[in-house]
């Protein structure tokens, strides 16, 4: 994290990041934003270079007890088994119907990727978009029993709004499938389609009766948008490193290191899921990121200590617990 000695009184402005608790993390964010946006600051960064990159799963919305897109895929296989009963005795449909965890635990990463592709490919792009929109209209989070579009972390939404007020450009840099996330990015985060960078299914342009149509293929564009792939894809889509980046897992570590190692002022932030009462508490999948954050003296956002509340108007009785 870049160390700045320049002190700006407006960094302590009342009302900024109101859903964040006062503390070193909130103050570090306020100071950094003021230092890069005040024109008389020695660490001023022009608006064109004020790029902020946010991971999505576990950073902007709840990723437990399952990734949202994982729930979408499960629903797809159940629907196919209902439409075609003969598939109930065929794998992987049989495993989905019977909730056979042993079957899924035995799959390799490559086999899991093939399952996801089976659910999100080999159909016209507009048909897939409609399936995703229907999923978000009809499905509820399995624990909180509220729409997935209401499962964004309120303090993070507030942070994005604060950055926009200071002329930051916001990008979603997610391991999730690009077109899946695009269907909710604008509604939930005010992020346009063009600012969503994710793992992408390959598409093919076909023409029928002089009508062009995009058809999703059963393969992914390389690299997948996870780990080093996030850095490569940001370079391809943005052309420069972000000066502020937020993640929560090992898959975000390369993005945070990419943010830190540059000449411009920078602020890598790592969310720690440590609130078993209001959300979930878990370190699994974030061990290396947490170790690196401590080693590099990054600001670690404690959901328990830094957030006044997790979600907007969520019932107090909907407590989660430790996730293993």
C-alpha positions as CSV (number, residue, x, y, z in Angstrom):
1,X,0.0,0.0,0.0
2,X,1.4,3.4,-1.0
3,X,2.2,5.5,2.1
4,X,1.0,9.1,1.7
5,X,1.9,12.0,4.1
6,X,-0.3,14.5,2.4
7,X,-3.2,15.3,4.8
8,X,-6.5,16.5,3.4
9,X,-9.1,17.6,5.9
10,X,-12.0,16.8,3.6
11,X,-11.0,13.1,4.0
12,X,-12.9,13.3,7.3
13,X,-16.0,14.6,5.8
14,X,-19.2,13.7,7.7
15,X,-21.6,11.4,5.9
16,X,-19.1,9.7,3.6
17,X,-19.3,5.9,3.8
18,X,-22.0,6.1,6.5
19,X,-22.6,2.4,6.5
20,X,-18.9,1.8,7.4
21,X,-17.8,2.0,11.0
22,X,-15.2,4.6,11.9
23,X,-11.7,3.0,11.9
24,X,-8.4,2.7,10.1
25,X,-9.9,0.9,7.1
26,X,-12.6,3.5,6.4
27,X,-10.1,6.4,7.0
28,X,-7.6,4.8,4.6
29,X,-10.2,4.7,1.9
30,X,-11.3,8.3,2.5
31,X,-7.7,9.5,2.6
32,X,-6.7,7.7,-0.6
33,X,-9.7,8.9,-2.6
34,X,-9.1,12.5,-1.6
35,X,-5.4,12.3,-2.2
36,X,-5.8,11.0,-5.8
37,X,-8.7,13.3,-6.7
38,X,-7.7,16.7,-5.2
39,X,-5.9,18.7,-7.9
40,X,-3.5,20.4,-5.5
41,X,-2.4,17.0,-4.1
42,X,1.1,15.8,-4.8
43,X,-0.4,12.3,-5.5
44,X,-3.2,13.6,-7.8
45,X,-4.3,11.0,-10.4
46,X,-6.2,12.2,-13.6
47,X,-9.7,10.9,-13.9
48,X,-8.8,8.8,-16.9
49,X,-6.4,6.8,-14.7
50,X,-8.7,6.5,-11.7
51,X,-9.6,2.8,-12.3
52,X,-11.2,0.7,-9.6
53,X,-11.6,-3.1,-10.0
54,X,-14.0,-5.1,-7.9
55,X,-14.3,-8.8,-7.7
56,X,-17.9,-10.0,-7.5
57,X,-18.5,-13.3,-5.6
58,X,-17.8,-12.7,-2.0
59,X,-16.7,-9.1,-2.6
60,X,-19.9,-7.5,-3.8
61,X,-22.5,-10.2,-3.1
62,X,-23.0,-13.2,-0.9
63,X,-21.2,-16.3,-2.3
64,X,-22.3,-18.8,0.4
65,X,-23.7,-21.5,0.8
66,X,-23.0,-21.7,-3.0
67,X,-21.9,-19.4,-5.8
68,X,-25.0,-17.8,-7.4
69,X,-24.1,-19.2,-10.8
70,X,-23.6,-22.7,-9.3
71,X,-27.2,-22.5,-8.1
72,X,-28.3,-21.4,-11.6
73,X,-26.5,-24.5,-13.0
74,X,-28.1,-26.8,-10.5
75,X,-31.5,-25.4,-11.4
76,X,-30.8,-26.0,-15.1
77,X,-30.0,-29.7,-14.6
78,X,-33.1,-30.2,-12.4
79,X,-35.3,-28.6,-15.0
80,X,-33.9,-30.8,-17.7
81,X,-34.5,-33.9,-15.6
82,X,-38.1,-32.8,-15.1
83,X,-38.6,-32.2,-18.8
84,X,-36.9,-35.4,-19.8
85,X,-37.5,-38.1,-17.1
86,X,-35.3,-40.6,-18.9
87,X,-32.3,-38.4,-18.0
88,X,-32.8,-39.1,-14.2
89,X,-30.8,-42.3,-14.5
90,X,-28.0,-40.6,-16.6
91,X,-25.1,-38.8,-15.2
92,X,-24.7,-36.0,-14.3
93,X,-28.5,-35.5,-14.1
94,X,-28.8,-38.4,-11.7
95,X,-26.3,-36.9,-9.3
96,X,-28.1,-33.5,-9.4
97,X,-31.5,-35.1,-8.8
98,X,-30.2,-37.2,-5.9
99,X,-27.9,-34.5,-4.6
100,X,-25.0,-36.9,-4.7
101,X,-22.2,-34.9,-3.1
102,X,-19.7,-37.8,-3.5
103,X,-20.1,-37.7,-7.2
104,X,-19.4,-34.0,-7.5
105,X,-16.4,-34.2,-5.0
106,X,-14.8,-36.8,-7.2
107,X,-14.9,-34.6,-10.3
108,X,-11.8,-32.9,-11.6
109,X,-11.8,-29.1,-12.2
110,X,-12.0,-29.8,-15.9
111,X,-15.0,-32.0,-15.5
112,X,-16.7,-29.3,-13.4
113,X,-16.0,-26.8,-16.1
114,X,-17.7,-29.1,-18.6
115,X,-20.8,-29.3,-16.5
116,X,-21.0,-25.5,-16.3
117,X,-20.5,-25.3,-20.0
118,X,-23.3,-27.8,-20.6
119,X,-25.7,-25.5,-18.8
120,X,-24.6,-22.2,-20.3
121,X,-23.6,-23.0,-23.9
122,X,-24.8,-24.5,-27.1
123,X,-27.8,-22.2,-27.4
124,X,-28.5,-18.8,-29.0
125,X,-27.1,-15.9,-26.9
126,X,-30.5,-14.2,-26.6
127,X,-32.1,-17.4,-25.3
128,X,-29.4,-17.8,-22.7
129,X,-29.8,-14.1,-21.6
130,X,-33.5,-14.8,-21.1
131,X,-32.8,-17.9,-19.0
132,X,-30.5,-15.9,-16.7
133,X,-33.0,-13.1,-16.4
134,X,-35.8,-15.6,-15.5
135,X,-33.5,-17.1,-12.9
136,X,-33.0,-13.8,-11.1
137,X,-36.7,-13.0,-11.3
138,X,-37.8,-16.3,-9.9
139,X,-35.1,-17.6,-7.6
140,X,-34.3,-16.7,-3.9
141,X,-31.2,-17.1,-1.9
142,X,-31.5,-20.5,-0.1
143,X,-30.7,-19.1,3.3
144,X,-32.0,-15.5,3.4
145,X,-35.1,-16.3,1.2
146,X,-34.8,-13.0,-0.7
147,X,-33.9,-12.3,-4.3
148,X,-30.2,-12.6,-5.3
149,X,-30.4,-9.1,-6.6
150,X,-30.9,-8.0,-2.9
151,X,-27.8,-9.9,-1.7
152,X,-25.2,-7.2,-2.4
153,X,-23.2,-5.8,0.4
154,X,-24.5,-2.4,1.2
155,X,-21.2,-0.9,2.3
156,X,-19.6,-2.0,-1.0
157,X,-22.4,-0.4,-3.0
158,X,-21.8,2.7,-1.0
159,X,-18.1,2.6,-1.7
160,X,-18.7,2.3,-5.4
161,X,-21.0,5.3,-5.3
162,X,-18.4,7.3,-3.4
163,X,-15.7,6.4,-6.0
164,X,-18.0,7.5,-8.8
165,X,-18.5,10.9,-7.1
166,X,-14.7,11.3,-7.3
167,X,-14.6,10.3,-11.0
168,X,-13.4,6.8,-10.7
169,X,-14.3,4.3,-13.4
170,X,-15.7,1.1,-11.9
171,X,-15.0,-2.4,-13.4
172,X,-16.3,-5.7,-12.3
173,X,-13.5,-8.3,-12.6
174,X,-15.1,-11.6,-11.8
175,X,-14.4,-15.3,-12.1
176,X,-18.1,-15.7,-13.0
177,X,-19.3,-16.0,-16.5
178,X,-19.4,-12.6,-18.2
179,X,-22.9,-12.7,-19.6
180,X,-24.4,-14.1,-16.4
181,X,-23.1,-11.2,-14.4
182,X,-24.0,-8.7,-17.0
183,X,-27.7,-9.3,-16.5
184,X,-27.6,-7.9,-13.0
185,X,-24.5,-5.6,-13.0
186,X,-26.3,-2.4,-14.0
187,X,-29.3,-3.0,-11.7
188,X,-27.2,-4.0,-8.6
189,X,-24.0,-2.0,-9.1
190,X,-24.7,0.6,-11.8
191,X,-21.9,-1.0,-13.8
192,X,-22.6,-1.1,-17.6
193,X,-22.1,-4.3,-19.6
194,X,-18.9,-2.9,-21.1
195,X,-17.3,-2.7,-17.7
196,X,-17.9,-6.4,-16.8
197,X,-14.8,-8.5,-17.2
198,X,-15.4,-12.2,-16.6
199,X,-14.9,-15.7,-17.8
200,X,-16.4,-15.9,-21.2
201,X,-18.0,-18.6,-23.3
202,X,-17.0,-18.6,-26.9
203,X,-19.6,-17.5,-29.4
204,X,-20.1,-18.1,-33.1
205,X,-21.9,-15.9,-35.5
206,X,-24.4,-17.7,-37.7
207,X,-26.7,-16.3,-40.3
208,X,-30.1,-17.7,-41.1
209,X,-32.4,-16.0,-43.7
210,X,-30.0,-13.0,-43.6
211,X,-30.5,-12.7,-39.8
212,X,-27.2,-12.8,-37.8
213,X,-27.3,-14.6,-34.5
214,X,-24.7,-15.3,-31.9
215,X,-24.6,-19.0,-30.8
216,X,-22.8,-20.0,-27.6
217,X,-20.2,-22.7,-28.0
218,X,-19.1,-25.5,-25.6
219,X,-15.7,-23.9,-24.9
220,X,-14.3,-21.0,-22.9
221,X,-12.1,-18.1,-24.0
222,X,-8.7,-18.4,-22.5
223,X,-7.5,-17.4,-20.0
224,X,-10.4,-17.9,-17.5
225,X,-10.8,-14.8,-15.4
226,X,-9.3,-16.1,-12.2
227,X,-5.9,-15.7,-10.7
228,X,-3.4,-14.5,-13.4
229,X,-6.3,-14.5,-15.9
230,X,-7.7,-11.4,-14.1
231,X,-4.6,-9.4,-14.7
232,X,-4.3,-10.5,-18.4
233,X,-7.9,-9.8,-19.1
234,X,-7.7,-6.4,-17.4
235,X,-4.8,-5.5,-19.6
236,X,-6.7,-6.6,-22.7
237,X,-10.0,-4.8,-21.8
238,X,-8.7,-1.7,-19.8
239,X,-5.1,-1.3,-20.9
240,X,-3.9,-0.2,-17.5
241,X,-3.7,-1.3,-13.9
242,X,-6.4,-0.2,-11.4
243,X,-5.3,2.1,-8.7
244,X,-7.8,0.6,-6.3
245,X,-8.9,-3.0,-6.2
246,X,-11.0,-5.1,-3.9
247,X,-11.1,-8.9,-3.6
248,X,-11.8,-11.6,-1.1
249,X,-10.0,-14.8,-2.1
250,X,-6.9,-16.4,-3.5
251,X,-8.3,-15.9,-7.0
252,X,-8.0,-12.2,-6.5
253,X,-4.4,-12.2,-5.2
254,X,-2.8,-11.5,-8.6
255,X,-5.2,-8.6,-9.2
256,X,-4.3,-7.1,-5.9
257,X,-0.5,-7.5,-6.5
258,X,-1.0,-6.0,-10.0
259,X,-2.7,-3.0,-8.4
260,X,0.1,-2.5,-5.8
261,X,3.2,-2.8,-8.1
262,X,3.0,0.4,-10.1
263,X,4.3,3.9,-10.0
264,X,0.9,5.5,-9.3
265,X,-0.7,5.7,-5.8
266,X,-2.7,2.5,-5.1
267,X,-4.9,0.9,-2.6
268,X,-5.4,-2.9,-2.6
269,X,-8.2,-4.0,-0.3
270,X,-9.1,-7.5,0.9
271,X,-12.5,-8.4,2.4
272,X,-12.3,-10.9,5.3
273,X,-15.5,-12.9,5.9
274,X,-15.4,-13.0,9.7
275,X,-19.0,-12.3,10.7
276,X,-20.7,-15.5,11.6
277,X,-23.8,-13.7,13.0
278,X,-24.7,-11.4,10.1
279,X,-23.2,-13.4,7.2
280,X,-20.7,-16.3,7.1
281,X,-17.3,-16.8,8.6
282,X,-14.7,-18.6,6.5
283,X,-11.1,-18.4,5.5
284,X,-11.1,-21.4,3.1
285,X,-10.0,-20.3,-0.3
286,X,-8.5,-17.1,1.0
287,X,-5.5,-18.4,3.0
288,X,-2.8,-17.1,0.6
289,X,-4.6,-13.8,0.1
290,X,-4.9,-13.2,3.8
291,X,-1.2,-14.1,4.3
292,X,-0.2,-11.7,1.5
293,X,-2.3,-8.9,2.8
294,X,-0.6,-9.1,6.2
295,X,2.9,-9.4,4.5
296,X,2.2,-6.4,2.2
297,X,0.4,-4.3,4.9
298,X,-2.8,-4.1,2.8
299,X,-6.0,-3.0,4.4
300,X,-8.1,-6.0,5.4
301,X,-11.8,-5.2,5.5
302,X,-13.3,-7.0,8.4
303,X,-17.0,-7.5,7.7
304,X,-17.6,-7.9,11.5
305,X,-15.7,-4.8,12.5
306,X,-15.9,-2.4,9.5
307,X,-19.5,-2.8,8.3
308,X,-22.4,-1.2,10.2
309,X,-24.6,-3.6,8.4
310,X,-24.1,-6.2,5.7
311,X,-27.2,-6.0,3.6
312,X,-29.9,-3.5,3.2
313,X,-32.8,-4.1,5.5
314,X,-32.2,-7.8,6.0
315,X,-34.1,-9.4,8.9
316,X,-32.1,-9.5,12.1
317,X,-33.2,-13.1,12.7
318,X,-31.6,-14.4,9.5
319,X,-28.2,-15.2,11.0
320,X,-25.8,-17.6,9.2
321,X,-22.8,-19.0,11.1
322,X,-19.4,-20.4,10.4
323,X,-19.1,-22.0,7.0
324,X,-16.7,-24.9,6.4
